[in-house]
Amino acid sequence: MDSSLIFFTLSLFFASLPPTLQQKFPITRAPVSKSGAFSKNAAGEFDYKYHSSFKYSMALIVSLPIGTPPQTQKMVLDTGSQLSWIQCNRKSPPPTTAFDPSLSSSFSELPCNHPICKPQIPDFTIPTTCDQNRLCHYSYFYADGTLAEGNLVREKFTFSPSRVTPPLILGCATNSADAEGILGMNLGRLSFVSQAKVPRFSYCVPARNTQDKTINPTGTFFLGLNPNSRNFKYINLLSFPEAQRKPNFDPLAYTIGLVGIRISGKKLNISTAAFHPDAGGSGQTMIDSGTQYTFLVDAAYDKVREEVVRLAGAKLKKGYAFGGALDMCFDGNAAEVGQLIGQIALEFENGVEIVIDKERNLDDVGGGVHCIGIGRSESLGVASNIIGNFQQQNLWVEFDLSNRRVGFGQGNCSG
């Protein structure tokens, strides 16, 4: 397992930002083409009725049809990122996984004089430059030091002959070490959901195969109405005054109200202040499909670790931290350790809970070591609580943008 992927979303969050900012801001909304083939509702949103499967390893990897005619592109579904980008290749013949712009009649590149391609504008933090062809070039580094760069372009998503988005702004990466692109799904104006006016989307993360980790299970992804949503329980997205957003608050994240944590039925003595932003934004709680594990601020993490040590401290692998971030790790029989610890429950407003069964608390990180999938946020250099996809297994998660809420529902998510 590549430990650098623990930081997948966070590398996109912070690698391109000035050290004193470390947050994302909206971008001028791209105009929506009047020729889009989706019908609109009263709010001007498009009537998406699309669902597909995705592969789950340490990320949610969707395959989407992009261009005219469409070329299938693998992208990591990331609710913590704004800019979507795909792998592009103009060489002949291109790799089978890369997008070939020359084969699409709807592809166009953004020129240097486009409004988002100007330096030091306050609402676009990814560095852009003007390349030798007078096109808008972007670049950023991942947390593991690898580079992704290319040009900003416009392209359509072609879900069917009658369901085509307007041209959307995205990155066309020509230099990246990653096999997949990114489907940016946060609340920023340049995200896929904002540009495409998606009213809601949802996914169901399948359970990882604990016997054979080379097998990537299949989950389900919906754009638009999910037929299972009648059984979901919802919590409202939280918003905070602008004075409370800096320097640690991400205004474009899906911020929800975490109110407590239980382990083996015992509610931990954690101050609710640990789960809500203070004057500088520290303590924000966000749900993120692009981060693998869950990370907690010190006030919450210390109480979780204290209880885990009380329950299973004799089996703790002392002096060990996987990826420099997970330090509640154990040698030996994972099932036995899971029995000692029991269920872990994340408690939210309105009585909504995410319950992680004792069989799913520990992740096999290799070498016979299993770690609880919860780490200390400080190890990532952030001051937020982040609920990652490991804790979202066998759970429907719906992001209802029309009503500014997030819904949860139990499900057998393996497709």
KARAVEN-V520934 format. One record per residue. N is the residue number from 1. RES is the residue in one small letter. PSI is psi in whole degrees, -180 to 180 (none if undefined). OMEGA is omega in whole degrees, -180 to 180 (* if undefined). D_LAST is the distance of its C-alpha to the last C-alpha in Angstrom with 2 decimals. Layout:
n=(N N)
res=(RES RES)
psi=(PSI PSI)
omega=(OMEGA OMEGA)
d_last=(D_LAST D_LAST)
This chain:
n=(1 2 3 4 5 6 7 8 9 10 11 12 13 14 15 16 17 18 19 20 21 22 23 24 25 26 27 28 29 30 31 32 33 34 35 36 37 38 39 40 41 42 43 44 45 46 47 48 49 50 51 52 53 54 55 56 57 58 59 60 61 62 63 64 65 66 67 68 69 70 71 72 73 74 75 76 77 78 79 80 81 82 83 84 85 86 87 88 89 90 91 92 93 94 95 96 97 98 99 100 101 102 103 104 105 106 107 108 109 110 111 112 113 114 115 116 117 118 119 120 121 122 123 124 125 126 127 128 129 130 131 132 133 134 135 136 137 138 139 140 141 142 143 144 145 146 147 148 149 150 151 152 153 154 155 156 157 158 159 160 161 162 163 164 165 166 167 168 169 170 171 172 173 174 175 176 177 178 179 180 181 182 183 184 185 186 187 188 189 190 191 192 193 194 195 196 197 198 199 200 201 202 203 204 205 206 207 208 209 210 211 212 213 214 215 216 217 218 219 220 221 222 223 224 225 226 227 228 229 230 231 232 233 234 235 236 237 238 239 240 241 242 243 244 245 246 247 248 249 250 251 252 253 254 255 256 257 258 259 260 261 262 263 264 265 266 267 268 269 270 271 272 273 274 275 276 277 278 279 280 281 282 283 284 285 286 287 288 289 290 291 292 293 294 295 296 297 298 299 300 301 302 303 304 305 306 307 308 309 310 311 312 313 314 315 316 317 318 319 320 321 322 323 324 325 326 327 328 329 330 331 332 333 334 335 336 337 338 339 340 341 342 343 344 345 346 347 348 349 350 351 352 353 354 355 356 357 358 359 360 361 362 363 364 365 366 367 368 369 370 371 372 373 374 375 376 377 378 379 380 381 382 383 384 385 386 387 388 389 390 391 392 393 394 395 396 397 398 399 400 401 402 403 404 405 406 407 408 409 410 411 412 413 414 415)
res=(m d s s l i f f t l s l f f a s l p p t l q q k f p i t r a p v s k s g a f s k n a a g e f d y k y h s s f k y s m a l i v s l p i g t p p q t q k m v l d t g s q l s w i q c n r k s p p p t t a f d p s l s s s f s e l p c n h p i c k p q i p d f t i p t t c d q n r l c h y s y f y a d g t l a e g n l v r e k f t f s p s r v t p p l i l g c a t n s a d a e g i l g m n l g r l s f v s q a k v p r f s y c v p a r n t q d k t i n p t g t f f l g l n p n s r n f k y i n l l s f p e a q r k p n f d p l a y t i g l v g i r i s g k k l n i s t a a f h p d a g g s g q t m i d s g t q y t f l v d a a y d k v r e e v v r l a g a k l k k g y a f g g a l d m c f d g n a a e v g q l i g q i a l e f e n g v e i v i d k e r n l d d v g g g v h c i g i g r s e s l g v a s n i i g n f q q q n l w v e f d l s n r r v g f g q g n c s g)
psi=(133 109 -19 -22 -12 -35 21 -61 -41 -28 -35 -34 -50 -17 -31 5 152 145 -31 -10 -66 51 169 150 159 159 151 128 132 138 145 128 137 -6 6 143 -8 144 157 151 -173 -26 2 11 151 146 83 135 70 134 152 175 165 159 139 117 -92 2 166 108 105 156 117 146 118 137 179 107 162 143 129 127 134 130 144 120 113 103 -1 3 155 -55 124 146 154 161 125 152 122 5 156 123 150 162 148 -23 -13 154 132 102 -29 -15 0 126 -13 3 137 152 147 130 168 -26 8 144 -33 -1 36 139 147 26 143 -16 16 110 -9 126 131 151 171 120 -179 -17 13 36 156 115 137 159 147 161 142 166 -27 6 -8 154 139 127 160 -156 150 135 174 136 155 151 122 89 -30 169 -27 0 93 132 163 168 128 149 128 171 144 94 125 -7 96 141 -3 147 -24 160 -164 135 98 121 19 -167 4 154 -18 -2 162 -47 -33 -48 -40 0 50 122 -29 154 160 160 159 112 122 160 138 147 109 -16 -36 98 -3 -13 119 113 166 131 -174 141 130 137 120 -159 134 123 -15 -4 -17 -19 5 153 133 148 145 145 142 146 155 154 150 -31 -17 6 -12 150 3 1 136 104 -11 1 163 94 125 166 91 132 -14 170 135 144 123 41 -10 124 127 149 77 128 136 -19 -23 -19 6 144 137 -168 -26 3 -7 139 1 140 122 151 132 117 -18 -6 134 -51 175 140 137 149 162 -44 -32 -43 -41 -38 -38 -48 -39 -42 -39 -42 -39 -38 -37 25 -28 -23 2 138 97 141 16 138 114 127 15 10 -34 115 13 75 155 143 162 -151 111 -36 -39 -42 -42 -38 -39 -38 -40 -166 148 127 132 121 131 178 161 20 11 141 150 117 122 114 156 -26 -16 6 -29 139 137 110 8 157 24 11 136 136 142 133 45 130 177 125 -34 -29 -20 -4 25 165 38 158 126 121 111 178 -20 -36 0 12 142 43 128 134 120 132 102 93 -31 -38 8 61 163 135 148 143 139 148 154 100 -6 122 none)
omega=(-179 -176 180 -179 172 -172 -169 -178 -174 177 177 179 -161 -172 -175 -173 172 -176 -177 -179 -180 173 -178 -178 179 175 179 -175 177 180 -179 -179 178 -178 180 -173 178 171 -178 173 -175 -180 -180 180 -180 -176 179 172 -173 171 180 176 174 177 -178 172 168 -180 178 -173 180 175 -174 -180 -175 176 -179 -5 -173 171 -177 -178 176 -177 177 179 -170 179 179 -178 -180 -175 170 174 -179 175 180 177 -179 179 -180 -6 180 171 -176 -178 -176 176 179 -177 -177 -179 -177 180 -178 -177 172 -179 179 178 -178 -177 176 -176 -177 -179 177 -177 171 171 -168 -172 176 -170 176 -176 176 176 176 -177 -174 178 -179 177 -176 -176 178 176 170 180 170 179 -180 174 179 -174 169 -180 179 179 171 -173 170 177 -179 168 -173 -176 174 180 -179 -178 -176 177 167 175 -178 177 176 178 177 -171 178 179 179 179 -176 -177 -177 172 -179 169 -177 -171 -178 -174 179 -175 179 -180 179 -175 179 -180 -177 179 177 -177 179 173 -177 176 177 -177 -179 177 177 177 -176 -179 -177 -175 175 179 178 -178 -175 176 -175 -176 178 162 -175 -173 175 -178 179 -168 179 -180 -177 171 -169 168 -177 170 -179 173 -174 179 -175 -180 -177 -171 -172 -1 -170 -175 175 -175 -176 179 174 -175 -177 -174 172 -176 -180 179 174 172 -179 176 -178 176 -177 -178 -179 177 178 178 179 -174 -179 -176 172 -175 179 179 180 180 175 176 -177 175 -168 179 -174 174 -173 -174 176 -180 -176 175 -172 -175 178 -176 -178 179 177 -178 178 -180 177 178 179 -175 -172 -175 -179 -178 -178 177 -171 178 -177 175 180 180 -178 -173 -178 -177 171 -172 -173 168 170 -170 -178 -180 180 178 178 178 -180 -176 -179 -179 169 -178 172 -175 -179 176 179 178 179 -178 163 -178 179 -178 -178 179 -174 -179 -173 177 177 -178 176 177 -179 -179 175 -178 169 -174 178 -180 -180 -178 -179 179 177 -178 179 -177 -177 168 -175 180 -173 -173 178 179 -180 -180 -178 -178 169 174 180 176 -177 -176 -180 -177 178 180 177 -179 179 176 178 179 170 -165 -178 -179 *)
d_last=(23.42 25.24 26.74 27.62 24.05 24.65 26.80 24.53 24.98 28.39 29.75 29.11 30.58 33.80 34.63 36.15 37.98 41.57 41.89 43.43 40.74 37.31 35.56 34.06 35.82 35.17 36.09 37.88 35.43 35.01 36.37 33.97 34.83 36.06 34.63 30.97 29.21 27.30 29.25 30.32 30.63 33.83 32.93 32.58 28.82 26.81 24.67 21.24 18.65 16.01 12.29 10.12 7.32 8.90 9.60 10.89 14.09 16.92 16.01 13.41 13.87 13.41 14.92 17.40 20.14 23.52 27.01 28.89 27.71 24.33 23.38 19.81 20.04 17.85 18.56 17.92 17.15 20.15 21.48 24.54 25.83 27.73 28.32 25.56 26.33 25.25 26.55 29.47 31.73 34.86 35.85 35.98 33.74 31.13 28.29 25.32 23.20 25.99 26.85 30.16 32.12 34.65 32.19 31.46 34.11 32.84 33.07 35.97 37.12 38.61 42.33 44.08 45.67 42.43 42.63 39.74 41.30 44.31 44.91 45.07 43.68 42.47 39.03 37.60 37.56 36.09 39.19 40.10 42.97 44.56 44.11 46.77 45.46 45.74 41.96 40.09 38.82 36.66 35.99 34.71 34.14 31.19 32.05 31.98 34.64 32.79 33.67 31.73 34.00 34.46 35.55 34.47 33.62 32.52 29.71 27.60 23.85 23.48 20.37 22.08 25.76 26.37 24.30 25.87 26.71 30.27 31.10 29.75 31.33 29.33 30.24 30.54 30.57 32.80 33.18 30.20 29.07 25.41 22.93 21.13 22.69 22.27 21.03 23.54 22.48 25.32 28.16 30.48 31.96 30.77 27.08 24.67 24.21 27.99 29.07 26.59 27.36 23.79 24.37 21.10 17.70 14.81 11.72 9.46 9.76 7.68 10.34 12.18 12.97 16.55 17.76 16.94 16.66 16.74 13.06 11.09 7.54 5.04 5.47 6.87 10.61 13.32 16.95 19.05 18.56 15.41 15.66 14.73 17.64 20.22 19.15 19.33 22.40 24.08 26.53 28.75 28.89 32.20 34.88 38.07 41.45 41.89 44.48 41.83 39.49 41.34 41.12 37.85 36.01 33.23 33.73 30.64 28.10 26.17 28.71 28.08 30.28 29.57 32.25 31.79 30.05 30.07 29.80 29.87 31.05 33.85 34.07 35.37 38.58 37.36 39.31 37.37 39.10 36.73 33.87 35.80 37.42 41.08 43.66 42.36 38.67 37.85 35.45 33.04 29.58 26.70 22.90 21.58 18.18 20.15 21.85 20.21 22.22 24.25 27.96 30.78 34.40 37.04 38.09 34.62 33.63 36.93 36.39 32.87 34.22 37.29 35.32 33.08 36.31 37.86 35.08 34.31 36.95 38.38 35.28 34.91 35.19 38.22 38.97 35.47 33.20 30.03 30.18 33.20 31.06 29.52 32.40 31.06 30.21 30.83 31.58 30.84 28.54 25.77 25.07 28.78 28.92 25.95 27.87 30.94 29.37 27.19 24.92 25.32 25.16 25.63 27.68 27.90 30.16 29.97 28.80 25.24 23.77 21.04 21.21 20.09 20.31 22.75 20.18 18.56 21.86 22.62 21.16 22.23 24.33 25.85 29.09 28.32 28.29 25.89 26.31 25.52 23.45 26.30 29.16 32.38 32.34 35.79 34.49 32.85 35.99 34.55 35.59 32.42 29.76 26.35 23.10 20.64 16.89 17.25 18.34 15.53 12.76 10.99 12.97 12.95 15.74 17.56 20.57 22.91 25.58 27.62 28.35 28.18 25.83 22.57 20.39 18.27 16.22 14.55 10.96 8.35 6.15 3.76 0.00)
